[in-house]
Amino acid sequence: MWPWIDRGLAGTSLDSFKISGRLSIVTPPDFSQQLRDVALRVTQPRVAVLQAVHAHPHADTESVIAASRALLPDVSHQAVYDSLRTLTEAGLVRRIEPANSVARYETRTGDNHHHAVCRSCGAIADVDCAVGHVPCLTASDARGFVINEAEVIYWGLCPDCSTATPRP
C-alpha cells in the first residue's frame, strides 16, 4: 500500500526519516525535491501529508490524517492541518470544495483541470480541461477581471452508481 515504507532502509542514499524503532519513511526523491523547489523545509509531517494526498487523490482532511498516521504514527491533527495549508499555499496541493462536501485535496496542480462528482456516492474524478488552454473557458463578460483560472464541477452519477440496481 505505501511503497515508501520499509524496515531497515534508514541510512540508504534516499532521504529517510526515523519514526519509531525500526520503521522509517523513505521518501521518493521527488517529494523532498518538490518541497525544496518551493523553498519549503523538508519536514516529516509535510512529507507524510504530501505522500498521503498523492496516494489518495480527492481525500478529505480526516482521510489525509489517517493516511499520514499510517506513515508517521505520532503526527498530530494540527501538524496535518498546518501542512495542508502550507502545501496548498505553496501550490503543491490543491484544495477543492464541491458543494455540500468537505474540503478535498489533491496533488494534481497547475493544469486547471476540472472534476466530476457523483451525486449518489460522492466519488470524485479528474476531468481534463474543457476546451483550449488555461483558463479553459472564456467568460462572456469578465467585468474588468483578468481571469486566469476557471473551476468547473460536473455533477452526475459515477459508473458504479449509474448501473446499480435501484433500491425499493
N, CA, C and O of each residue as an XYZ file, in Angstrom:
672
protein
N       0.825     -1.192      0.000
C       0.000      0.000      0.000
C       0.866      1.251      0.000
O       0.628      2.139     -0.819
N       1.840      1.364      0.862
C       2.729      2.509      0.934
C       4.108      2.045      0.510
O       4.851      1.533      1.347
N       4.484      2.198     -0.746
C       5.750      1.660     -1.235
C       6.965      2.292     -0.593
O       8.051      1.716     -0.661
N       6.830      3.450      0.025
C       7.984      4.112      0.591
C       8.213      3.708      2.051
O       9.159      4.179      2.683
N       7.335      2.823      2.598
C       7.571      2.341      3.947
C       8.336      1.036      3.843
O       7.978      0.154      3.063
N       9.354      0.925      4.605
C      10.118     -0.305      4.650
C      10.816     -0.356      5.991
O      10.897      0.647      6.699
N      11.305     -1.493      6.328
C      12.052     -1.655      7.575
C      13.525     -1.740      7.243
O      13.929     -2.417      6.298
N      14.316     -1.048      8.032
C      15.750     -1.166      7.889
C      16.360     -0.428      6.720
O      17.493     -0.724      6.341
N      15.648      0.530      6.128
C      16.207      1.259      4.996
C      16.874      2.564      5.419
O      17.452      3.257      4.581
N      16.806      2.907      6.684
C      17.466      4.131      7.130
C      18.953      4.023      6.825
O      19.555      2.961      6.984
N      19.530      5.121      6.391
C      20.947      5.113      6.060
C      21.214      4.864      4.590
O      22.367      4.896      4.159
N      20.166      4.615      3.807
C      20.363      4.463      2.370
C      20.589      5.834      1.776
O      20.518      6.841      2.481
N      20.859      5.883      0.487
C      21.118      7.175     -0.147
C      19.850      7.991     -0.331
O      19.933      9.188     -0.607
N      18.670      7.380     -0.185
C      17.421      8.120     -0.287
C      17.189      8.893      0.999
O      17.695      8.516      2.056
N      16.418      9.982      0.911
C      16.049     10.712      2.122
C      15.198      9.790      2.979
O      14.251      9.183      2.477
N      15.510      9.676      4.235
C      14.699      8.832      5.111
C      14.536      9.518      6.454
O      15.362     10.337      6.857
N      13.467      9.171      7.131
C      13.169      9.747      8.423
C      12.915      8.624      9.403
O      12.143      7.712      9.107
N      13.541      8.668     10.551
C      13.330      7.690     11.600
C      12.032      8.045     12.296
O      11.832      9.191     12.699
N      11.171      7.092     12.437
C       9.894      7.381     13.081
C       9.893      6.825     14.498
O       9.957      7.595     15.457
N       9.823      5.552     14.645
C       9.879      4.942     15.969
C      10.454      3.557     15.788
O       9.992      2.788     14.945
N      11.445      3.245     16.567
C      12.062      1.937     16.422
C      12.712      1.784     15.075
O      13.513      2.621     14.660
N      12.365      0.708     14.387
C      12.991      0.400     13.112
C      12.207      0.920     11.913
O      12.731      0.907     10.799
N      10.981      1.372     12.100
C      10.160      1.809     10.980
C      10.669      3.142     10.460
O      10.917      4.062     11.239
N      10.823      3.250      9.161
C      11.266      4.517      8.584
C      10.465      4.810      7.333
O       9.967      3.898      6.673
N      10.346      6.072      7.017
C       9.722      6.503      5.777
C      10.855      6.809      4.827
O      11.737      7.609      5.140
N      10.838      6.184      3.681
C      11.815      6.516      2.659
C      11.051      7.290      1.602
O      10.175      6.745      0.931
N      11.384      8.544      1.460
C      10.653      9.389      0.527
C      11.272      9.291     -0.847
O      12.492      9.361     -0.992
N      10.438      9.130     -1.854
C      10.982      9.213     -3.201
C      11.608     10.591     -3.365
O      11.083     11.564     -2.823
N      12.682     10.700     -4.077
C      13.365     11.992     -4.190
C      12.467     13.132     -4.655
O      12.706     14.282     -4.286
N      11.454     12.851     -5.441
C      10.640     13.947     -5.964
C       9.836     14.659     -4.873
O       9.627     15.866     -4.991
N       9.376     13.981     -3.824
C       8.625     14.662     -2.765
C       9.511     15.652     -2.025
O       9.125     16.801     -1.814
N      10.682     15.213     -1.636
C      11.599     16.124     -0.959
C      11.996     17.271     -1.878
O      12.053     18.424     -1.450
N      12.264     16.961     -3.122
C      12.670     17.993     -4.075
C      11.535     18.972     -4.347
O      11.773     20.170     -4.502
N      10.309     18.475     -4.404
C       9.167     19.370     -4.606
C       9.100     20.401     -3.487
O       8.850     21.580     -3.738
N       9.323     19.960     -2.258
C       9.323     20.892     -1.128
C      10.452     21.907     -1.262
O      10.251     23.105     -1.062
N      11.623     21.423     -1.596
C      12.766     22.329     -1.757
C      12.545     23.310     -2.904
O      12.922     24.478     -2.808
N      11.935     22.837     -3.988
C      11.719     23.688     -5.166
C      10.853     24.903     -4.865
O      10.958     25.924     -5.546
N       9.999     24.803     -3.852
C       9.162     25.937     -3.475
C       9.648     26.573     -2.170
O       8.901     27.268     -1.481
N      10.912     26.317     -1.853
C      11.594     26.909     -0.698
C      10.945     26.540      0.631
O      10.919     27.346      1.561
N      10.422     25.315      0.715
C       9.896     24.823      1.980
C      10.895     23.858      2.596
O      11.559     23.092      1.898
N      10.984     23.911      3.903
C      11.826     22.977      4.630
C      11.212     21.583      4.519
O       9.990     21.439      4.574
N      12.041     20.567      4.364
C      11.576     19.186      4.300
C      11.405     18.702      5.735
O      12.383     18.514      6.460
N      10.143     18.502      6.140
C       9.850     18.012      7.484
C       9.073     16.708      7.372
O       8.459     16.425      6.344
N       9.105     15.925      8.430
C       8.379     14.658      8.437
C       6.889     14.846      8.180
O       6.340     14.149      7.326
N       6.200     15.766      8.888
C       4.769     15.932      8.627
C       4.468     16.367      7.188
O       3.524     15.863      6.579
N       5.249     17.287      6.647
C       4.994     17.741      5.274
C       5.155     16.602      4.277
O       4.342     16.444      3.367
N       6.207     15.810      4.452
C       6.433     14.691      3.540
C       5.312     13.668      3.683
O       4.801     13.170      2.680
N       4.924     13.348      4.918
C       3.862     12.367      5.140
C       2.546     12.843      4.537
O       1.835     12.062      3.904
N       2.216     14.124      4.729
C       0.967     14.666      4.178
C       1.024     14.687      2.651
O       0.053     14.312      1.992
N       2.139     15.118      2.087
C       2.277     15.144      0.630
C       2.139     13.739      0.056
O       1.474     13.545     -0.961
N       2.759     12.765      0.700
C       2.647     11.380      0.238
C       1.220     10.867      0.380
O       0.722     10.175     -0.508
N       0.559     11.197      1.482
C      -0.812     10.751      1.707
C      -1.756     11.318      0.655
O      -2.588     10.596      0.106
N      -1.625     12.607      0.377
C      -2.501     13.235     -0.624
C      -2.203     12.668     -2.016
O      -3.118     12.432     -2.805
N      -0.930     12.454     -2.306
C      -0.557     11.878     -3.594
C      -1.147     10.478     -3.768
O      -1.621     10.131     -4.850
N      -1.119      9.684     -2.713
C      -1.622      8.306     -2.780
C      -3.147      8.234     -2.750
O      -3.730      7.243     -3.187
N      -3.790      9.274     -2.239
C      -5.252      9.285     -2.087
C      -5.827     10.579     -2.637
O      -6.265     11.433     -1.866
N      -5.835     10.743     -3.963
C      -6.370     11.993     -4.528
C      -7.830     12.204     -4.133
O      -8.614     11.257     -4.064
N      -8.171     13.436     -3.881
C      -9.511     13.883     -3.516
C      -9.906     13.426     -2.112
O     -11.094     13.340     -1.800
N      -8.922     13.133     -1.267
C      -9.192     12.728      0.110
C      -9.602     13.932      0.938
O      -9.138     15.048      0.707
N     -10.482     13.693      1.911
C     -10.838     14.759      2.843
C      -9.787     14.817      3.950
O      -8.894     13.973      4.014
N      -9.900     15.809      4.808
C      -8.888     16.027      5.835
C      -8.743     14.827      6.760
O      -7.622     14.425      7.072
N      -9.844     14.252      7.201
C      -9.773     13.095      8.103
C      -9.060     11.924      7.441
O      -8.297     11.215      8.097
N      -9.296     11.716      6.165
C      -8.614     10.640      5.439
C      -7.130     10.935      5.300
O      -6.306     10.024      5.387
N      -6.782     12.198      5.086
C      -5.372     12.579      4.995
C      -4.691     12.359      6.346
O      -3.549     11.901      6.399
N      -5.383     12.680      7.427
C      -4.825     12.445      8.763
C      -4.564     10.959      8.959
O      -3.483     10.577      9.406
N      -5.532     10.121      8.632
C      -5.369      8.673      8.806
C      -4.226      8.140      7.951
O      -3.412      7.350      8.429
N      -4.158      8.564      6.697
C      -3.091      8.093      5.809
C      -1.729      8.616      6.261
O      -0.722      7.919      6.138
N      -1.697      9.835      6.780
C      -0.440     10.396      7.287
C       0.021      9.632      8.518
O       1.215      9.392      8.698
N      -0.927      9.250      9.364
C      -0.578      8.495     10.578
C      -0.118      7.079     10.256
O       0.610      6.475     11.044
N      -0.528      6.542      9.118
C      -0.008      5.234      8.709
C       1.480      5.345      8.403
O       2.226      4.376      8.545
N       1.900      6.524      7.985
C       3.310      6.779      7.683
C       4.072      7.318      8.875
O       5.233      6.973      9.092
N       3.418      8.159      9.638
C       4.055      8.869     10.747
C       3.089      8.818     11.937
O       2.314      9.752     12.141
N       3.129      7.733     12.722
C       2.107      7.487     13.745
C       1.883      8.612     14.750
O       0.766      8.777     15.239
N       2.904      9.380     15.064
C       2.765     10.411     16.087
C       2.380     11.785     15.543
O       2.359     12.755     16.301
N       2.075     11.891     14.247
C       1.750     13.204     13.687
C       0.416     13.680     14.272
O      -0.549     12.920     14.347
N       0.383     14.937     14.678
C      -0.824     15.490     15.287
C      -1.798     16.003     14.225
O      -1.429     16.255     13.078
N      -3.047     16.148     14.650
C      -4.042     16.759     13.770
C      -3.551     18.128     13.309
O      -3.622     18.465     12.127
N      -3.051     18.911     14.270
C      -2.619     20.274     13.953
C      -1.484     20.280     12.932
O      -1.460     21.124     12.036
N      -0.546     19.345     13.061
C       0.557     19.282     12.098
C       0.044     18.954     10.698
O       0.565     19.472      9.710
N      -0.973     18.097     10.607
C      -1.544     17.771      9.298
C      -2.279     18.985      8.739
O      -2.114     19.318      7.565
N      -3.090     19.653      9.567
C      -3.785     20.857      9.111
C      -2.788     21.928      8.660
O      -2.965     22.543      7.608
N      -1.746     22.146      9.456
C      -0.733     23.140      9.099
C      -0.027     22.758      7.799
O       0.221     23.612      6.948
N       0.292     21.486      7.651
C       0.964     21.030      6.429
C       0.061     21.190      5.214
O       0.517     21.631      4.159
N      -1.201     20.841      5.348
C      -2.134     21.014      4.225
C      -2.215     22.477      3.818
O      -2.192     22.798      2.629
N      -2.310     23.366      4.803
C      -2.371     24.803      4.496
C      -1.100     25.265      3.795
O      -1.162     25.965      2.784
N       0.049     24.874      4.331
C       1.336     25.285      3.766
C       1.517     24.725      2.366
O       1.937     25.445      1.460
N       1.204     23.445      2.177
C       1.363     22.820      0.861
C       0.399     23.417     -0.161
O       0.735     23.540     -1.339
N      -0.801     23.789      0.293
C      -1.772     24.421     -0.603
C      -1.293     25.821     -0.997
O      -1.338     26.188     -2.171
N      -0.838     26.596     -0.016
C      -0.334     27.946     -0.301
C       0.873     27.906     -1.232
O       1.058     28.813     -2.043
N       1.697     26.860     -1.125
C       2.891     26.736     -1.965
C       2.569     26.186     -3.351
O       3.431     26.170     -4.229
N       1.325     25.735     -3.551
C       0.926     25.217     -4.858
C       1.269     23.748     -5.090
O       1.161     23.264     -6.217
N       1.677     23.034     -4.048
C       1.976     21.607     -4.194
C       0.732     20.748     -4.030
O       0.684     19.610     -4.497
N      -0.267     21.301     -3.366
C      -1.534     20.609     -3.134
C      -2.648     21.560     -3.535
O      -2.552     22.770     -3.331
N      -3.689     21.006     -4.098
C      -4.859     21.809     -4.480
C      -6.022     21.415     -3.583
O      -6.270     20.232     -3.352
N      -6.727     22.412     -3.085
C      -7.915     22.195     -2.254
C      -9.136     22.434     -3.124
O      -9.255     23.477     -3.767
N     -10.037     21.469     -3.144
C     -11.293     21.651     -3.868
C     -12.436     21.502     -2.869
O     -12.330     20.762     -1.891
N     -13.522     22.210     -3.127
C     -14.664     22.181     -2.222
C     -15.963     22.068     -3.017
O     -16.648     23.066     -3.238
N     -16.300     20.845     -3.449
C     -17.580     20.685     -4.139
C     -18.740     21.056     -3.204
O     -18.636     20.894     -1.988
N     -19.824     21.545     -3.766
C     -20.977     21.937     -2.961
C     -21.417     20.787     -2.065
O     -21.412     19.625     -2.472
N     -21.795     21.131     -0.841
C     -22.269     20.156      0.141
C     -21.245     19.083      0.479
O     -21.613     17.965      0.838
N     -19.975     19.412      0.368
C     -18.909     18.465      0.673
C     -17.837     19.168      1.494
O     -17.677     20.387      1.432
N     -17.112     18.369      2.261
C     -15.957     18.914      2.974
C     -14.847     19.166      1.959
O     -14.907     18.698      0.822
N     -13.846     19.904      2.386
C     -12.702     20.170      1.510
C     -12.002     18.864      1.160
O     -11.896     17.954      1.983
N     -11.534     18.795     -0.067
C     -10.778     17.639     -0.567
C      -9.441     18.150     -1.074
O      -9.303     19.326     -1.412
N      -8.448     17.253     -1.126
C      -7.103     17.653     -1.516
C      -6.553     16.718     -2.587
O      -6.867     15.529     -2.627
N      -5.721     17.295     -3.453
C      -5.064     16.517     -4.497
C      -3.714     17.136     -4.814
O      -3.473     18.310     -4.533
N      -2.834     16.331     -5.405
C      -1.514     16.843     -5.790
C      -1.455     17.214     -7.260
O      -0.424     17.705     -7.719
N      -2.513     17.001     -8.006
C      -2.537     17.424     -9.408
C      -2.842     18.920     -9.426
O      -3.984     19.343     -9.245
N      -1.801     19.700     -9.647
C      -1.940     21.156     -9.585
C      -1.390     21.785    -10.860
O      -0.643     21.157    -11.610
N      -1.770     23.019    -11.085
C      -1.168     23.811    -12.141
C      -1.673     23.549    -13.543
O      -1.199     24.181    -14.487
N      -2.622     22.634    -13.714
C      -3.094     22.358    -15.068
C      -4.546     22.775    -15.288
O      -5.099     22.550    -16.364
N      -5.166     23.382    -14.271
C      -6.529     23.894    -14.376
C      -7.512     22.829    -14.838
O      -8.409     23.117    -15.631
N      -7.353     21.592    -14.349
C      -8.318     20.550    -14.686
C      -9.573     20.732    -13.842
O      -9.605     21.540    -12.914
N     -10.593     19.974    -14.178
C     -11.884     20.084    -13.525
C     -12.219     18.768    -12.834
O     -11.387     17.863    -12.773
N     -13.434     18.667    -12.317
C     -13.837     17.467    -11.581
C     -15.261     17.054    -11.927
O     -16.117     17.881    -12.242
N     -15.483     15.745    -11.858
C     -16.821     15.176    -11.951
C     -17.120     14.589    -10.579
O     -16.296     13.878    -10.004
N     -18.317     14.895    -10.057
C     -18.699     14.444     -8.723
C     -19.988     13.644     -8.831
O     -20.946     14.077     -9.471
N     -20.004     12.468     -8.197
C     -21.197     11.626     -8.198
C     -22.186     12.145     -7.161
O     -21.839     12.326     -5.994
N     -23.413     12.381     -7.597
C     -24.457     12.869     -6.696
C     -24.899     11.794     -5.701
O     -25.475     12.112     -4.660
N     -24.637     10.547     -6.012
C     -25.082      9.462     -5.146
C     -24.046      9.102     -4.083
O     -24.342      9.163     -2.890
N     -22.842      8.729     -4.497
C     -21.832      8.245     -3.539
C     -20.763      9.272     -3.207
O     -19.993      9.070     -2.268
N     -20.696     10.366     -3.952
C     -19.715     11.406     -3.682
C     -18.349     11.181     -4.310
O     -17.426     11.958     -4.067
N     -18.203     10.136     -5.111
C     -16.920      9.880     -5.776
C     -16.531     11.094     -6.620
O     -17.389     11.772     -7.186
N     -15.231     11.356     -6.695
C     -14.726     12.490     -7.462
C     -13.697     11.978     -8.453
O     -12.835     11.171     -8.104
N     -13.790     12.449     -9.690
C     -12.827     12.067    -10.725
C     -12.308     13.322    -11.412
O     -13.031     14.307    -11.558
N     -11.050     13.277    -11.830
C     -10.464     14.379    -12.588
C     -11.016     14.386    -14.001
O     -11.224     13.333    -14.604
N     -11.250     15.575    -14.523
C     -11.690     15.762    -15.898
C     -10.751     16.789    -16.510
O     -10.605     17.892    -15.983
N     -10.118     16.434    -17.615
C      -9.200     17.373    -18.246
C      -9.932     18.617    -18.710
O     -11.157     18.631    -18.833
N      -9.165     19.651    -18.961
C      -9.672     20.960    -19.334
C     -10.750     20.862    -20.409
O     -10.619     20.091    -21.360
N     -11.814     21.647    -20.254
C     -12.956     21.580    -21.162
C     -12.567     21.896    -22.608
O     -12.811     21.086    -23.502
N     -11.973     23.047    -22.843
C     -11.603     23.444    -24.198
C     -10.396     24.351    -24.126
O     -10.365     25.291    -23.331
N      -9.416     24.080    -24.940
C      -8.303     25.008    -25.093
C      -7.360     25.052    -23.911
O      -7.229     24.090    -23.154
N      -6.711     26.187    -23.772
C      -5.700     26.392    -22.744
C      -6.301     27.107    -21.547
O      -7.426     27.602    -21.604
N      -5.547     27.155    -20.472
C      -5.988     27.828    -19.258
C      -6.455     29.229    -19.620
O      -5.738     29.907    -20.355
N      -7.578     29.703    -19.170
C      -8.435     29.124    -18.164
C      -9.509     28.174    -18.693
O     -10.475     27.920    -17.973
N      -9.401     27.659    -19.857
C     -10.316     26.667    -20.434
C     -11.644     27.238    -20.888
O     -12.197     26.795    -21.895
N     -12.155     28.196    -20.173
C     -13.433     28.807    -20.528
C     -13.253     30.315    -20.576
O     -12.467     30.878    -19.815
N     -13.960     30.946    -21.446
C     -13.879     32.395    -21.552
C     -15.197     32.981    -21.068
O     -16.265     32.641    -21.576
N     -15.110     33.858    -20.088
C     -16.313     34.491    -19.551
C     -16.929     35.403    -20.595
O     -16.216     36.082    -21.333
N     -18.253     35.420    -20.657
C     -18.928     36.285    -21.617
C     -18.694     37.754    -21.281
O     -18.626     38.591    -22.181
N     -18.571     38.074    -20.002
C     -18.241     39.424    -19.570
C     -17.412     39.295    -18.297
O     -17.948     38.971    -17.238
N     -16.132     39.541    -18.393
C     -15.225     39.378    -17.256
C     -15.342     40.516    -16.249
O     -14.708     40.463    -15.195
N     -16.154     41.564    -16.551
C     -16.371     42.687    -15.643
C     -15.075     43.349    -15.210
O     -14.967     43.843    -14.087
N     -14.083     43.358    -16.108
C     -12.816     44.002    -15.826
C     -11.787     43.111    -15.147
O     -10.638     43.511    -14.962
N     -12.200     41.907    -14.776
C     -11.265     40.983    -14.133
C     -10.308     40.406    -15.169
O     -10.685     40.208    -16.324
N      -9.092     40.142    -14.766
C      -8.151     39.385    -15.580
C      -8.275     37.946    -15.080
O      -7.759     37.609    -14.015
N      -8.950     37.112    -15.839
C      -9.248     35.740    -15.402
C      -8.122     34.817    -15.824
O      -7.719     34.803    -16.987
N      -7.613     34.039    -14.863
C      -6.528     33.103    -15.172
C      -6.851     31.665    -14.804
O      -6.016     30.776    -14.970
N      -8.056     31.435    -14.307
C      -8.444     30.072    -13.947
C      -9.953     29.953    -13.978
O     -10.663     30.888    -13.607
N     -10.448     28.798    -14.423
C     -11.874     28.502    -14.378
C     -12.047     27.202    -13.612
O     -11.329     26.232    -13.857
N     -12.992     27.178    -12.693
C     -13.249     25.972    -11.915
C     -14.615     25.437    -12.300
O     -15.636     26.103    -12.131
N     -14.609     24.225    -12.817
C     -15.851     23.602    -13.279
C     -16.033     22.291    -12.538
O     -15.096     21.504    -12.403
N     -17.247     22.064    -12.061
C     -17.573     20.775    -11.461
C     -18.752     20.211    -12.237
O     -19.811     20.832    -12.336
N     -18.545     19.029    -12.779
C     -19.604     18.312    -13.465
C     -20.281     17.407    -12.439
O     -19.601     16.704    -11.691
N     -21.605     17.417    -12.398
C     -22.366     16.611    -11.453
C     -23.119     15.530    -12.208
O     -23.629     15.766    -13.304
N     -23.187     14.357    -11.625
C     -23.922     13.259    -12.239
C     -23.767     12.001    -11.411
O     -23.618     12.073    -10.191
N     -23.801     10.848    -12.060
C     -23.626      9.576    -11.384
C     -22.379      8.893    -11.907
O     -22.137      8.867    -13.114
N     -21.581      8.335    -10.992
C     -20.380      7.603    -11.383
C     -20.799      6.297    -12.070
O     -21.969      5.920    -11.994
N     -19.880      5.606    -12.731
C     -20.237      4.356    -13.412
C     -20.882      3.328    -12.487
O     -21.839      2.665    -12.889
N     -20.385      3.178    -11.260
C     -20.970      2.198    -10.333
C     -22.402      2.562     -9.960
O     -23.277      1.697     -9.958
N     -22.650      3.822     -9.645
C     -23.978      4.252     -9.230
C     -24.967      4.275    -10.399
O     -26.154      4.007    -10.214
N     -24.485      4.592    -11.585
C     -25.413      4.663    -12.714
C     -25.853      3.295    -13.183
O     -26.875      3.182    -13.860
N     -25.109      2.244    -12.844
C     -25.509      0.887    -13.244
C     -26.060      0.079    -12.076
O     -26.465     -1.071    -12.250
N     -26.076      0.676    -10.888
C     -26.578     -0.038     -9.715
C     -28.080     -0.239     -9.806
O     -28.801      0.595    -10.355
N     -28.540     -1.352     -9.264
C     -29.975     -1.643     -9.235
C     -30.630     -0.718     -8.209
O     -30.201     -0.673     -7.056
N     -31.657      0.012     -8.615
C     -32.316      0.915     -7.657
C     -32.918      0.112     -6.495
O     -33.440     -0.987     -6.678
N     -32.828      0.699     -5.297
C     -33.406      0.045     -4.121
C     -34.888      0.391     -4.021
O     -35.301      1.488     -4.396
N     -35.684     -0.547     -3.514
C     -37.125     -0.255     -3.375
C     -37.412      0.786     -2.327
O     -38.572      1.131     -2.101
